[in-house]
Amino acid sequence: MQITIRKLTAGDVETLIEIARDSWKWTYGEIYSEEYIDQWIREKYSKEKLLNEVNRSQSNLDIILLGSFNESGMTGFIELKINEGNAELLRLYLKPIYTRYGMGESLLLEAEKMLRERHIVECSLFVHQRNVIAISFYKKNGFEVAEINEEDIIMKKMYE
Ligand SMILES: CC(C)(COP(=O)(O)OP(=O)(O)OC[C@H]1O[C@@H](n2cnc3c(N)ncnc32)[C@H](O)[C@@H]1OP(=O)(O)O)[C@@H](O)C(=O)NCCC(=O)NCCS
């Protein structure tokens, strides 16, 4: 499948929210109730917050926010927060129908290219212990388990 990856713009925000909602239900449907997920998306993925993050990413500030696109439109997104010398992978969500085509890896590789350009040496992330697909994905892409924090696993990857 042919995909392109680019920084997200304000016009992509509504689609990002839809993808996040679908992906959350697909991923966490057996862990959290539908009401909990809807509430989470309303709070954490508010249009206002996302527009601010799009702006910070477009201005090369502390956020990297990229989307993957095919001929039908946006298929997924990745978001990272840059701190001094290190980064945190905050979000990586695909439309469920587009999983397992290598898009997650493409999004991660593009984000990592940007991390290297910015001389970031370490990237960490939190993943729910029961999210076995994501844990497998991150291990395959070079992340290692660093710590267990309640229901989450903290994973890390170092860059030269
Ligand atoms: C995690 C995610 C981004 C991976 O993206 P992807 O494009 O499907 O993954 P890729 O095709 O690049 O990589 C494939 C690898 O991911 C893992 N994987 C992906 N889908 C899987 C599935 N259905 N079952 C088991 N492993 C799976 C495996 O390690 C797989 O390697 P393999 O094919 O050699 O077994 C995607 O599954 C997703 O959006 N999941 C829901 C959201 C999520 O959990 N995000 C992480 C939050 S911390």
Ligand as a Chemical Component Dictionary entry (heavy atoms), coordinates in Angstrom:
data_LIG
# 
_chem_comp.id                   LIG 
_chem_comp.type                 NON-POLYMER 
_chem_comp.pdbx_formal_charge   0 
_chem_comp.three_letter_code    LIG 
# 
loop_
_chem_comp_atom.comp_id 
_chem_comp_atom.atom_id 
_chem_comp_atom.alt_atom_id 
_chem_comp_atom.type_symbol 
_chem_comp_atom.charge 
_chem_comp_atom.model_Cartn_x 
_chem_comp_atom.model_Cartn_y 
_chem_comp_atom.model_Cartn_z 
_chem_comp_atom.pdbx_ordinal 
LIG C1  C1  C 0 0.640  -0.646  17.410 1  
LIG C2  C2  C 0 0.359  -0.256  15.956 2  
LIG C3  C3  C 0 0.608  1.234   15.768 3  
LIG C4  C4  C 0 1.296  -1.064  15.058 4  
LIG O1  O1  O 0 1.166  -0.587  13.724 5  
LIG P1  P1  P 0 1.122  -1.601  12.454 6  
LIG O2  O2  O 0 1.206  -0.766  11.234 7  
LIG O3  O3  O 0 -0.036 -2.513  12.607 8  
LIG O4  O4  O 0 2.445  -2.436  12.686 9  
LIG P2  P2  P 0 3.503  -2.824  11.561 10 
LIG O5  O5  O 0 2.754  -3.442  10.411 11 
LIG O6  O6  O 0 4.384  -1.661  11.257 12 
LIG O7  O7  O 0 4.367  -3.882  12.366 13 
LIG C5  C5  C 0 3.934  -5.184  12.513 14 
LIG C6  C6  C 0 4.343  -5.671  13.891 15 
LIG O8  O8  O 0 3.507  -5.062  14.896 16 
LIG C7  C7  C 0 2.983  -6.078  15.772 17 
LIG N1  N1  N 0 1.578  -6.300  15.391 18 
LIG C8  C8  C 0 0.840  -5.472  14.612 19 
LIG N2  N2  N 0 -0.432 -5.954  14.517 20 
LIG C9  C9  C 0 -0.471 -7.086  15.236 21 
LIG C10 C10 C 0 -1.509 -8.027  15.535 22 
LIG N3  N3  N 0 -2.751 -7.881  15.046 23 
LIG N4  N4  N 0 -1.203 -9.076  16.317 24 
LIG C11 C11 C 0 0.023  -9.241  16.817 25 
LIG N5  N5  N 0 1.059  -8.378  16.571 26 
LIG C12 C12 C 0 0.803  -7.316  15.796 27 
LIG C13 C13 C 0 3.826  -7.302  15.501 28 
LIG O9  O9  O 0 5.025  -7.159  16.241 29 
LIG C14 C14 C 0 4.101  -7.142  14.027 30 
LIG O10 O10 O 0 5.237  -7.847  13.623 31 
LIG P3  P3  P 0 5.052  -9.254  12.860 32 
LIG O11 O11 O 0 4.197  -8.970  11.676 33 
LIG O12 O12 O 0 6.454  -9.648  12.513 34 
LIG O13 O13 O 0 4.389  -10.160 13.851 35 
LIG C15 C15 C 0 -1.124 -0.575  15.542 36 
LIG O14 O14 O 0 -1.374 -1.942  15.815 37 
LIG C16 C16 C 0 -2.157 0.251   16.263 38 
LIG O15 O15 O 0 -2.538 1.341   15.824 39 
LIG N6  N6  N 0 -2.627 -0.273  17.402 40 
LIG C17 C17 C 0 -3.673 0.408   18.163 41 
LIG C18 C18 C 0 -3.159 1.615   18.886 42 
LIG C19 C19 C 0 -2.091 1.299   19.906 43 
LIG O16 O16 O 0 -2.168 0.348   20.656 44 
LIG N7  N7  N 0 -1.100 2.178   19.950 45 
LIG C20 C20 C 0 -0.031 2.109   20.903 46 
LIG C21 C21 C 0 -0.448 2.832   22.131 47 
LIG S1  S1  S 0 0.896  2.867   23.306 48 
# 
loop_
_chem_comp_bond.comp_id 
_chem_comp_bond.atom_id_1 
_chem_comp_bond.atom_id_2 
_chem_comp_bond.value_order 
_chem_comp_bond.pdbx_ordinal 
LIG C1  C2  SING 1  
LIG C2  C3  SING 2  
LIG C2  C4  SING 3  
LIG C2  C15 SING 4  
LIG C4  O1  SING 5  
LIG O1  P1  SING 6  
LIG P1  O2  DOUB 7  
LIG P1  O3  SING 8  
LIG P1  O4  SING 9  
LIG O4  P2  SING 10 
LIG P2  O5  DOUB 11 
LIG P2  O6  SING 12 
LIG P2  O7  SING 13 
LIG O7  C5  SING 14 
LIG C5  C6  SING 15 
LIG C6  O8  SING 16 
LIG C6  C14 SING 17 
LIG O8  C7  SING 18 
LIG C7  N1  SING 19 
LIG C7  C13 SING 20 
LIG N1  C8  SING 21 
LIG N1  C12 SING 22 
LIG C8  N2  DOUB 23 
LIG N2  C9  SING 24 
LIG C9  C10 SING 25 
LIG C9  C12 DOUB 26 
LIG C10 N3  SING 27 
LIG C10 N4  DOUB 28 
LIG N4  C11 SING 29 
LIG C11 N5  DOUB 30 
LIG N5  C12 SING 31 
LIG C13 O9  SING 32 
LIG C13 C14 SING 33 
LIG C14 O10 SING 34 
LIG O10 P3  SING 35 
LIG P3  O11 DOUB 36 
LIG P3  O12 SING 37 
LIG P3  O13 SING 38 
LIG C15 O14 SING 39 
LIG C15 C16 SING 40 
LIG C16 O15 DOUB 41 
LIG C16 N6  SING 42 
LIG N6  C17 SING 43 
LIG C17 C18 SING 44 
LIG C18 C19 SING 45 
LIG C19 O16 DOUB 46 
LIG C19 N7  SING 47 
LIG N7  C20 SING 48 
LIG C20 C21 SING 49 
LIG C21 S1  SING 50 
# 
